Amino acid sequence: MEMPLLVALREDGSVDPALDPALGREDLLFLFRKMLLLRALDDKAVILQRAGRIGFYVPSSGQEAAEIGSGFALKDGDWLFPSYRDQGAALVRGYPLSSIVGQLFGNASDAIKGHQMPNHWCDRSINLVSVSSPVATQLPQAVGAGYAAKLRGDNIAVIAYFGDGGTSTGDFHAAMNFAGVYGTPTVFFCSNNQYAISLPVARQTASGSIATKAAAYGFEGVRVDGNDLLAVYGVTRGALEKARAGGGPTLIEALTYRMGPHSTSDDPTRYRPEEERADWAKRDPVRRFAEHLLRAGVVDGKTAETLAEEAREEVARVVKECEGAPPVSRESLVEDVYAETPWHLAEQRKLLSRGGG
Ligand SMILES: Cc1ncc(C[n+]2csc(CCOP(=O)(O)OP(=O)(O)O)c2C)c(N)n1
């Protein structure tokens, strides 16, 4: 089944008035800064990993519009269940760059004290649930949180992020079915970046699109240009508003491309042609948004360059601060798991403080 692709930002940088979310100048600048920050973070984090200064990173270059556009549509009180590639959505929601970078170093600058694998963020204060490593396990969790909100009568929505590969899991189907049957306030946000590590999306599913799968569960599916920040924002805002108003779930498929490797442990040149990457690079979402801002007179060329430089400087400053923090204490190994430390962990903590093994 063919699904239309929603596009707001035209190739020449103008906007289709029918899909223009009519954001003000301040919002546009805020979003542009976040896109630049995310791109600068990616560039730096990959270098840090290559230099052995951090262990692991999952880049999202190429997916900035999908991340930032959708995350910006969330309101206070909404919940975010991310995958490992959604630092952009967290960032625009208010998760500080210093927390992202601190978690990568896993030292005393890390709010969760190195207890998680690198690139696995969380922050209770903004309802940012910890990244799930097993693909798509966050989906039933998100539906459960939405169901709880519905039972309580909370006026909130829950967004769950995942990739095209996630749609082949049992968790995806169980979550979609439950959400449809119980009308939970869930927005399923699929960043279709064309690959699940080395597996292209054409071998992931025989469906004409991912969005079309929503029909089988009795709710709306939408296909949006994931490199078009304005369209992504408008579509996600609409789906979240519908969810908060009791209209039930929506599946959004954001069509995008992962420009870098799957993670710092991957070499994409082994499974995808360079021409394909180069072709998608022409649709780079950061440049596309910049062209729109130039055309709309929100920035001029010089300001755009200055903002990009500021983003790189901010990343460099935050990296320096976080990298310079001391290691976490050994005792913290047994903290934050139980409200009251059980005897066996208390004993281990004593051993650790004494330097025993
Ligand atoms: C249940 C499970 N199976 C396999 C893996 C190994 N794995 C990690 S990421 C990944 C690909 C996921 O691709 P996709 O859902 O398209 O998201 P993307 O990485 O492209 O953002 C796989 C197979 C895993 N983490 N969990």
The ligand as a Tripos MOL2 file, in Angstrom:
@<TRIPOS>MOLECULE
LIG
   26    27     1     0     0
SMALL
NO_CHARGES

@<TRIPOS>ATOM
      1 C1         16.7790   -7.7580   20.6080 C.3       1 LIG1
      2 C2         18.0640   -7.3390   19.9580 C.ar      1 LIG1
      3 N1         18.5180   -7.9730   18.8490 N.ar      1 LIG1
      4 C3         19.6540   -7.5930   18.2640 C.ar      1 LIG1
      5 C4         20.4050   -6.5670   18.7900 C.ar      1 LIG1
      6 C5         21.6830   -6.1150   18.0940 C.3       1 LIG1
      7 N2         21.3970   -4.8330   17.4260 N.ar      1 LIG1
      8 C6         21.7540   -3.6680   17.9970 C.ar      1 LIG1
      9 S1         21.2840   -2.3760   17.0880 S.2       1 LIG1
     10 C7         20.6130   -3.3540   15.8910 C.ar      1 LIG1
     11 C8         19.9840   -2.7640   14.6550 C.3       1 LIG1
     12 C9         18.7460   -1.9880   14.9520 C.3       1 LIG1
     13 O1         18.3760   -1.2750   13.7970 O.3       1 LIG1
     14 P1         17.1930   -0.2570   13.7880 P.3       1 LIG1
     15 O2         16.1100   -0.7320   14.6770 O.co2     1 LIG1
     16 O3         16.8540    0.0020   12.3700 O.co2     1 LIG1
     17 O4         17.7660    1.0530   14.4690 O.3       1 LIG1
     18 P2         19.0270    1.9260   14.0610 P.3       1 LIG1
     19 O5         20.2300    1.2960   14.7200 O.co2     1 LIG1
     20 O6         19.1320    1.9350   12.5800 O.co2     1 LIG1
     21 O7         18.7670    3.2770   14.6220 O.co2     1 LIG1
     22 C10        20.7560   -4.6950   16.2340 C.ar      1 LIG1
     23 C11        20.2820   -5.8210   15.3940 C.3       1 LIG1
     24 C12        19.9160   -5.9300   19.9560 C.ar      1 LIG1
     25 N3         20.5450   -4.9080   20.5220 N.pl3     1 LIG1
     26 N4         18.7460   -6.3100   20.5060 N.ar      1 LIG1
@<TRIPOS>BOND
     1     1     2 1
     2     2     3 ar
     3     2    26 ar
     4     3     4 ar
     5     4     5 ar
     6     5     6 1
     7     5    24 ar
     8     6     7 1
     9     7     8 ar
    10     7    22 ar
    11     8     9 ar
    12     9    10 ar
    13    10    11 1
    14    10    22 ar
    15    11    12 1
    16    12    13 1
    17    13    14 1
    18    14    15 2
    19    14    16 1
    20    14    17 1
    21    17    18 1
    22    18    19 2
    23    18    20 1
    24    18    21 1
    25    22    23 1
    26    24    25 1
    27    24    26 ar
@<TRIPOS>SUBSTRUCTURE
     1 LIG1         1 GROUP 0 **** ****
